[in-house]
């Protein structure tokens, strides 16, 4: 018997705890994404078709349809434990930025309701004074707007502080100049 074999026989076996197989990635991939498939499950057929036409041809959806999409998104997010929403964008700082709001609206003294409208979904108004503008505006003119980018699905991000519905948006100035990295990409895709 070789020295190697003698040493192998002296090594005691170790019992390992059985580890159950991890879940397949496909079983949870995208579960916190308000995907096209998820949207279709939560919208009327008419609104879903209007949304698809908007995506394909640029035909604007109505405010009623925007309200239906916002309500479906809110209900889906709340069912998953989200209490806040944010317009999420990529300013020219190299980081992401967010403007957080609550789904809660005051209904009457001492009463609140969960509310999220099409107006809130489509456009927000964060303060733009802290974001670089490339010299296109003075600080006193700092006024930026977020606008929903329906080409990217909304998603829920989880942290120790809770869950937040993130609505991908573009960030533009009052005059339409790009204040983010995404709008130029979207504009280049149109040409």
Backbone as CSV, one residue per row, in Angstrom:
resi,resn,N_x,N_y,N_z,CA_x,CA_y,CA_z,C_x,C_y,C_z
1,UNK,0.852,-1.172,0.000,0.000,0.000,0.000,0.896,1.233,0.000
2,UNK,0.506,2.189,-0.827,1.307,3.407,-0.922,1.051,4.313,0.282
3,UNK,1.957,5.254,0.449,1.818,6.223,1.545,0.518,7.002,1.376
4,UNK,0.228,7.351,0.153,-1.008,8.095,-0.131,-2.232,7.313,0.311
5,UNK,-2.282,6.034,-0.006,-3.426,5.199,0.376,-3.525,5.082,1.893
6,UNK,-2.393,4.939,2.584,-2.394,4.833,4.046,-2.986,6.112,4.672
7,UNK,-2.577,7.228,4.122,-3.094,8.493,4.648,-4.595,8.648,4.389
8,UNK,-5.043,8.238,3.214,-6.472,8.327,2.900,-7.311,7.497,3.853
9,UNK,-6.791,6.325,4.260,-7.537,5.472,5.202,-7.577,6.067,6.609
10,UNK,-6.587,6.889,6.936,-6.563,7.511,8.263,-7.497,8.720,8.368
11,UNK,-7.831,9.289,7.229,-8.731,10.453,7.238,-10.135,9.984,7.554
12,UNK,-10.727,10.606,8.577,-12.082,10.241,8.974,-13.093,10.953,8.081
13,UNK,-14.137,10.269,7.758,-15.185,10.885,6.948,-15.972,11.883,7.792
14,UNK,-16.494,12.843,7.129,-17.265,13.889,7.801,-18.693,13.806,7.300
15,UNK,-19.633,13.826,8.232,-21.050,13.843,7.857,-21.442,15.268,7.494
16,UNK,-22.032,15.426,6.365,-22.495,16.739,5.935,-24.005,16.838,6.106
17,UNK,-24.442,17.998,6.530,-25.878,18.219,6.613,-26.441,18.296,5.202
18,UNK,-27.579,17.681,5.034,-28.200,17.713,3.718,-28.802,19.098,3.489
19,UNK,-28.455,19.667,2.389,-28.972,20.985,2.024,-30.014,20.772,0.942
20,UNK,-31.195,21.289,1.207,-32.226,21.148,0.189,-31.843,21.971,-1.034
21,UNK,-32.235,21.496,-2.165,-31.882,22.170,-3.417,-32.472,23.580,-3.434
22,UNK,-31.683,24.555,-3.857,-32.217,25.921,-3.933,-33.296,26.001,-5.009
23,UNK,-34.155,27.005,-4.836,-35.201,27.217,-5.840,-34.572,27.552,-7.173
24,UNK,-35.224,27.113,-8.220,-34.760,27.486,-9.552,-34.969,28.984,-9.738
25,UNK,-34.027,29.608,-10.385,-34.133,31.043,-10.646,-35.420,31.345,-11.413
26,UNK,-35.790,30.454,-12.310,-36.993,30.681,-13.117,-38.263,30.716,-12.278
27,UNK,-38.219,30.189,-11.047,-39.419,30.194,-10.207,-39.672,31.546,-9.541
28,UNK,-38.655,32.402,-9.479,-38.855,33.718,-8.856,-38.367,34.888,-9.719
29,UNK,-37.743,34.608,-10.840,-37.221,35.676,-11.697,-38.344,36.619,-12.133
30,UNK,-38.158,37.903,-11.901,-39.119,38.918,-12.328,-40.372,39.019,-11.475
31,UNK,-40.411,38.357,-10.324,-41.643,38.386,-9.523,-41.970,39.766,-8.977
32,UNK,-40.989,40.643,-8.903,-41.217,42.006,-8.428,-41.200,43.017,-9.575
33,UNK,-41.534,42.544,-10.768,-41.567,43.397,-11.953,-42.980,43.476,-12.498
34,UNK,-43.454,44.684,-12.732,-44.774,44.897,-13.333,-44.595,44.773,-14.847
35,UNK,-44.392,43.527,-15.271,-44.085,43.219,-16.661,-45.329,43.351,-17.542
36,UNK,-45.127,43.198,-18.836,-46.245,43.220,-19.781,-47.257,42.130,-19.409
37,UNK,-46.759,40.953,-19.055,-47.660,39.855,-18.678,-48.452,40.192,-17.415
38,UNK,-47.784,40.776,-16.426,-48.458,41.183,-15.186,-49.469,42.278,-15.476
39,UNK,-49.077,43.233,-16.308,-49.967,44.328,-16.663,-51.238,43.796,-17.325
40,UNK,-51.066,42.852,-18.230,-52.216,42.296,-18.948,-53.210,41.643,-17.986
41,UNK,-52.699,41.013,-16.924,-53.568,40.357,-15.935,-54.380,41.361,-15.123
42,UNK,-53.866,42.594,-14.991,-54.492,43.584,-14.114,-55.285,44.673,-14.835
43,UNK,-55.239,44.674,-16.167,-55.917,45.732,-16.919,-57.063,45.179,-17.749
44,UNK,-57.994,46.062,-18.073,-59.038,45.680,-19.017,-58.386,45.451,-20.380
45,UNK,-59.058,44.692,-21.202,-58.518,44.392,-22.531,-58.309,45.674,-23.330
46,UNK,-59.260,46.610,-23.246,-59.184,47.858,-24.002,-57.960,48.694,-23.590
47,UNK,-57.747,48.816,-22.292,-56.610,49.609,-21.813,-55.296,48.929,-22.162
48,UNK,-55.247,47.619,-22.040,-54.024,46.904,-22.378,-53.696,47.071,-23.868
49,UNK,-54.707,46.972,-24.716,-54.490,47.156,-26.158,-54.043,48.584,-26.458
50,UNK,-54.623,49.571,-25.768,-54.219,50.966,-25.954,-52.772,51.163,-25.521
51,UNK,-52.383,50.514,-24.440,-51.001,50.601,-23.965,-50.045,50.013,-25.010
52,UNK,-50.376,48.869,-25.562,-49.532,48.248,-26.585,-49.421,49.133,-27.827
53,UNK,-50.534,49.759,-28.209,-50.521,50.663,-29.364,-49.632,51.872,-29.072
54,UNK,-49.711,52.386,-27.849,-48.856,53.494,-27.430,-47.388,53.100,-27.563
55,UNK,-47.065,51.902,-27.092,-45.681,51.431,-27.154,-45.217,51.253,-28.600
56,UNK,-46.067,50.703,-29.441,-45.672,50.385,-30.815,-45.725,51.586,-31.755
57,UNK,-46.739,52.432,-31.583,-46.984,53.499,-32.560,-46.903,54.909,-31.977
58,UNK,-46.832,55.030,-30.664,-46.770,56.343,-30.046,-48.116,57.019,-29.877
59,UNK,-49.208,56.309,-30.137,-50.540,56.891,-29.960,-50.816,57.049,-28.464
60,UNK,-51.094,58.252,-28.049,-51.263,58.585,-26.637,-52.464,57.868,-26.027
61,UNK,-52.289,57.419,-24.780,-53.416,56.815,-24.047,-54.224,57.926,-23.398
62,UNK,-55.463,57.633,-23.071,-56.328,58.624,-22.423,-56.007,58.709,-20.931
63,UNK,-56.491,59.766,-20.302,-56.289,59.915,-18.858,-57.004,58.801,-18.098
64,UNK,-58.150,58.356,-18.582,-58.863,57.239,-17.947,-58.008,55.978,-17.994
65,UNK,-57.346,55.750,-19.125,-56.479,54.578,-19.241,-55.247,54.720,-18.352
66,UNK,-54.686,55.921,-18.280,-53.557,56.167,-17.383,-53.962,55.923,-15.934
67,UNK,-55.172,56.349,-15.558,-55.675,56.103,-14.198,-55.834,54.612,-13.933
68,UNK,-56.339,53.874,-14.931,-56.501,52.427,-14.758,-55.144,51.746,-14.587
69,UNK,-54.155,52.148,-15.377,-52.813,51.578,-15.247,-52.216,51.918,-13.890
70,UNK,-52.347,53.174,-13.464,-51.819,53.600,-12.161,-52.478,52.826,-11.030
71,UNK,-53.791,52.655,-11.096,-54.492,51.921,-10.049,-54.055,50.454,-10.027
72,UNK,-53.917,49.843,-11.208,-53.482,48.448,-11.277,-52.073,48.303,-10.712
73,UNK,-51.204,49.236,-11.060,-49.827,49.211,-10.562,-49.802,49.356,-9.041
74,UNK,-50.616,50.277,-8.525,-50.690,50.508,-7.079,-51.204,49.270,-6.364
75,UNK,-52.308,48.693,-6.852,-52.886,47.497,-6.207,-51.900,46.336,-6.218
76,UNK,-51.221,46.130,-7.342,-50.216,45.070,-7.462,-49.090,45.303,-6.456
77,UNK,-48.588,46.548,-6.381,-47.476,46.870,-5.489,-47.873,46.736,-4.017
78,UNK,-49.058,47.212,-3.663,-49.521,47.108,-2.277,-49.699,45.639,-1.888
79,UNK,-50.219,44.824,-2.801,-50.381,43.390,-2.530,-49.029,42.719,-2.256
80,UNK,-47.969,43.290,-2.781,-46.622,42.761,-2.561,-45.925,43.442,-1.377
81,UNK,-46.641,44.338,-0.677,-46.105,44.960,0.529,-45.503,46.344,0.354
82,UNK,-45.602,46.928,-0.838,-45.047,48.269,-1.049,-45.937,49.318,-0.392
83,UNK,-45.318,50.309,0.207,-46.063,51.406,0.831,-45.749,52.752,0.179
84,UNK,-44.721,52.787,-0.633,-44.294,54.017,-1.291,-44.079,53.762,-2.778
85,UNK,-44.028,54.844,-3.522,-43.623,54.759,-4.917,-42.588,55.838,-5.169
86,UNK,-41.811,55.660,-6.196,-40.810,56.646,-6.555,-40.677,56.742,-8.056
87,UNK,-40.466,57.947,-8.539,-40.069,58.144,-9.923,-38.553,57.993,-9.917
88,UNK,-38.082,56.957,-10.584,-36.683,56.543,-10.544,-36.007,56.936,-11.858
89,UNK,-34.895,57.662,-11.776,-34.247,58.145,-12.997,-32.737,58.179,-12.830
90,UNK,-32.041,58.420,-13.937,-30.582,58.436,-13.971,-30.092,59.826,-14.389
91,UNK,-29.938,60.739,-13.425,-29.423,62.069,-13.782,-27.964,61.959,-14.230
92,UNK,-27.423,63.025,-14.731,-26.068,62.998,-15.271,-24.993,63.000,-14.195
93,UNK,-25.317,62.510,-13.023,-24.354,62.411,-11.913,-23.627,61.085,-11.911
94,UNK,-24.095,60.117,-12.703,-23.509,58.781,-12.682,-24.178,57.881,-11.660
95,UNK,-25.141,58.395,-10.942,-25.893,57.629,-9.948,-27.361,57.625,-10.352
96,UNK,-28.175,56.904,-9.605,-29.613,56.995,-9.823,-30.185,57.985,-8.817
97,UNK,-31.382,58.463,-9.092,-32.048,59.394,-8.185,-33.513,59.005,-8.098
98,UNK,-34.138,59.388,-7.017,-35.528,59.028,-6.789,-36.250,60.167,-6.093
99,UNK,-37.534,60.259,-6.373,-38.404,61.160,-5.634,-39.504,60.287,-5.051
100,UNK,-39.466,60.075,-3.741,-40.385,59.166,-3.071,-41.660,59.868,-2.614
101,UNK,-42.774,59.160,-2.756,-44.062,59.620,-2.258,-44.792,58.415,-1.689
102,UNK,-45.770,58.682,-0.866,-46.583,57.628,-0.270,-47.845,57.429,-1.095
103,UNK,-48.386,56.228,-1.043,-49.670,55.968,-1.688,-50.816,56.586,-0.899
104,UNK,-50.537,57.046,0.310,-51.595,57.521,1.198,-51.996,58.954,0.864
105,UNK,-53.297,59.181,0.794,-53.862,60.518,0.621,-54.852,60.755,1.745
106,UNK,-54.944,61.993,2.177,-55.894,62.321,3.250,-57.294,62.403,2.646
107,UNK,-58.200,61.613,3.202,-59.580,61.569,2.702,-60.484,62.509,3.491
108,UNK,-60.222,62.616,4.767,-60.996,63.470,5.677,-60.164,63.607,6.945
109,UNK,-60.525,64.512,7.837,-59.754,64.618,9.080,-59.656,63.258,9.782
110,UNK,-58.423,62.804,9.982,-58.196,61.532,10.657,-58.403,60.298,9.780
111,UNK,-58.619,60.465,8.489,-58.857,59.329,7.582,-57.922,59.427,6.383
112,UNK,-57.393,58.271,6.001,-56.537,58.217,4.812,-57.002,57.090,3.895
113,UNK,-56.636,57.213,2.638,-56.892,56.157,1.663,-55.628,55.968,0.830
114,UNK,-55.486,54.787,0.244,-54.394,54.559,-0.685,-54.849,55.045,-2.050
115,UNK,-54.054,55.918,-2.650,-54.451,56.524,-3.908,-53.207,56.731,-4.782
116,UNK,-53.390,56.502,-6.053,-52.326,56.739,-7.025,-52.997,56.956,-8.367
117,UNK,-52.854,58.147,-8.903,-53.582,58.500,-10.123,-52.684,58.445,-11.357
118,UNK,-53.320,58.500,-12.503,-52.602,58.559,-13.760,-51.707,59.782,-13.845
119,UNK,-52.173,60.915,-13.294,-51.346,62.129,-13.273,-50.050,61.906,-12.511
120,UNK,-50.146,61.225,-11.362,-48.963,60.941,-10.540,-48.048,59.941,-11.227
121,UNK,-48.627,59.000,-11.968,-47.834,58.016,-12.694,-47.051,58.668,-13.828
122,UNK,-47.723,59.466,-14.610,-47.151,59.982,-15.845,-46.099,61.060,-15.629
123,UNK,-46.308,61.960,-14.660,-45.371,63.066,-14.497,-45.166,63.409,-13.036
124,UNK,-43.928,63.682,-12.677,-43.577,64.140,-11.346,-42.788,65.422,-11.469
125,UNK,-42.510,66.057,-10.345,-41.780,67.320,-10.382,-40.750,67.356,-9.257
126,UNK,-39.591,66.712,-9.470,-38.555,66.799,-8.447,-37.785,68.103,-8.576
127,UNK,-37.078,68.470,-7.538,-36.229,69.657,-7.586,-34.965,69.290,-8.347
128,UNK,-34.601,70.057,-9.327,-33.449,69.735,-10.165,-32.212,70.552,-9.821
129,UNK,-32.249,71.348,-8.775,-31.139,72.265,-8.532,-29.842,71.543,-8.180
130,UNK,-29.920,70.316,-7.689,-28.699,69.618,-7.291,-28.134,68.726,-8.392
131,UNK,-28.766,68.691,-9.551,-28.279,67.845,-10.640,-27.547,68.686,-11.672
132,UNK,-26.422,68.151,-12.203,-25.684,68.901,-13.217,-26.535,69.145,-14.452
133,UNK,-26.383,70.305,-15.044,-27.194,70.638,-16.208,-26.363,70.858,-17.455
134,UNK,-25.047,70.758,-17.342,-24.199,70.990,-18.501,-24.245,72.432,-18.966
135,UNK,-24.623,73.352,-18.088,-24.657,74.761,-18.435,-25.889,75.198,-19.204
136,UNK,-26.917,74.343,-19.280,-28.100,74.714,-20.061,-29.074,75.574,-19.277
137,UNK,-28.839,75.724,-17.962,-29.736,76.564,-17.189,-29.008,77.048,-15.940
138,UNK,-29.425,78.171,-15.425,-28.883,78.691,-14.174,-29.603,78.020,-13.007
139,UNK,-28.970,78.053,-11.847,-29.556,77.402,-10.680,-30.959,77.922,-10.380
140,UNK,-31.190,79.238,-10.544,-32.520,79.762,-10.235,-33.575,79.260,-11.215
141,UNK,-33.161,78.724,-12.359,-34.104,78.150,-13.327,-34.262,76.642,-13.132
142,UNK,-33.668,76.126,-12.078,-33.655,74.679,-11.863,-35.070,74.158,-11.649
143,UNK,-35.578,73.584,-12.671,-36.907,72.986,-12.583,-36.861,71.766,-13.470
144,UNK,-36.955,70.614,-12.875,-36.911,69.389,-13.650,-38.183,68.600,-13.471
145,UNK,-38.505,67.834,-14.472,-39.709,67.008,-14.439,-39.339,65.568,-14.759
146,UNK,-40.005,64.665,-14.092,-39.870,63.261,-14.455,-41.100,62.886,-15.266
147,UNK,-40.889,62.045,-16.256,-41.993,61.558,-17.080,-41.844,60.048,-17.197
148,UNK,-42.915,59.337,-16.956,-42.923,57.881,-16.993,-42.381,57.383,-18.327
149,UNK,-41.488,56.413,-18.256,-40.963,55.748,-19.449,-41.581,54.356,-19.513
150,UNK,-42.664,54.196,-20.257,-43.342,52.898,-20.292,-42.557,51.812,-21.012
151,UNK,-41.433,52.167,-21.654,-40.627,51.137,-22.309,-39.837,50.307,-21.302
152,UNK,-39.760,50.767,-20.062,-39.114,50.014,-18.984,-40.170,49.672,-17.942
153,UNK,-40.257,48.419,-17.520,-41.301,48.057,-16.563,-41.033,48.600,-15.161
154,UNK,-42.101,48.920,-14.462,-41.993,49.305,-13.053,-41.574,48.065,-12.266
155,UNK,-40.962,48.294,-11.119,-40.493,47.176,-10.305,-40.518,47.566,-8.832
156,UNK,-40.464,46.561,-7.978,-40.432,46.799,-6.532,-39.022,46.524,-6.047
157,UNK,-38.505,47.476,-5.267,-37.204,47.270,-4.651,-37.440,47.074,-3.155
158,UNK,-36.733,46.104,-2.592,-36.878,45.778,-1.176,-35.638,46.234,-0.423
159,UNK,-35.848,46.854,0.731,-34.743,47.248,1.608,-35.160,46.990,3.046
160,UNK,-34.274,47.275,3.961,-34.605,47.086,5.372,-35.707,48.036,5.820
161,UNK,-35.906,49.115,5.087,-36.946,50.085,5.433,-38.304,49.747,4.831
162,UNK,-38.367,48.739,3.970,-39.634,48.354,3.363,-39.513,48.163,1.867
163,UNK,-40.652,48.180,1.210,-40.709,47.965,-0.231,-41.246,49.223,-0.921
164,UNK,-40.637,49.543,-2.060,-41.007,50.733,-2.815,-41.225,50.366,-4.271
165,UNK,-42.324,50.850,-4.834,-42.580,50.700,-6.262,-41.738,51.733,-6.994
166,UNK,-40.866,51.273,-7.895,-40.006,52.161,-8.676,-40.565,52.282,-10.085
167,UNK,-40.830,53.500,-10.489,-41.378,53.771,-11.815,-40.259,54.391,-12.651
168,UNK,-39.725,53.643,-13.622,-38.658,54.209,-14.455,-39.150,55.438,-15.206
169,UNK,-38.365,56.512,-15.144,-38.760,57.770,-15.767,-37.571,58.397,-16.480
170,UNK,-37.891,59.376,-17.294,-36.871,60.248,-17.856,-36.906,61.531,-17.042
171,UNK,-35.845,62.301,-17.139,-35.738,63.537,-16.373,-35.420,64.652,-17.351
172,UNK,-36.337,65.600,-17.469,-36.202,66.654,-18.472,-36.385,68.035,-17.847
173,UNK,-35.856,69.036,-18.543,-36.034,70.413,-18.082,-37.390,70.922,-18.555
174,UNK,-37.729,72.092,-18.077,-38.977,72.738,-18.471,-39.053,72.919,-19.982
175,UNK,-37.907,73.150,-20.610,-37.860,73.387,-22.054,-37.609,72.116,-22.863
176,UNK,-37.524,70.962,-22.198,-37.370,69.701,-22.915,-35.950,69.204,-23.076
177,UNK,-34.973,69.883,-22.473,-33.600,69.401,-22.549,-33.447,68.172,-21.655
178,UNK,-32.624,67.243,-22.089,-32.365,66.031,-21.312,-31.520,66.370,-20.095
179,UNK,-31.975,65.965,-18.927,-31.215,66.124,-17.688,-30.773,64.765,-17.153
180,UNK,-30.963,63.740,-17.963,-30.597,62.390,-17.562,-29.866,61.691,-18.693
181,UNK,-29.477,60.451,-18.450,-28.767,59.669,-19.462,-29.711,58.847,-20.322
182,UNK,-30.942,58.702,-19.915,-31.869,57.822,-20.636,-32.552,58.511,-21.812
183,UNK,-32.964,59.762,-21.641,-33.681,60.457,-22.708,-32.892,60.518,-24.017
184,UNK,-31.597,60.824,-23.985,-30.862,60.798,-25.255,-30.876,59.416,-25.916
185,UNK,-30.833,58.376,-25.123,-30.892,57.018,-25.688,-32.242,56.760,-26.333
186,UNK,-33.319,57.178,-25.644,-34.657,56.989,-26.211,-34.828,57.811,-27.488
187,UNK,-34.302,59.028,-27.482,-34.400,59.871,-28.676,-33.596,59.271,-29.833
188,UNK,-32.457,58.688,-29.564,-31.654,58.103,-30.637,-32.310,56.864,-31.212
189,UNK,-33.106,56.187,-30.420,-33.803,54.991,-30.880,-34.926,55.348,-31.863
190,UNK,-35.427,56.569,-31.807,-36.520,57.004,-32.658,-36.063,57.389,-34.060
191,UNK,-34.774,57.609,-34.233,-34.257,58.092,-35.533,-33.704,56.975,-36.360
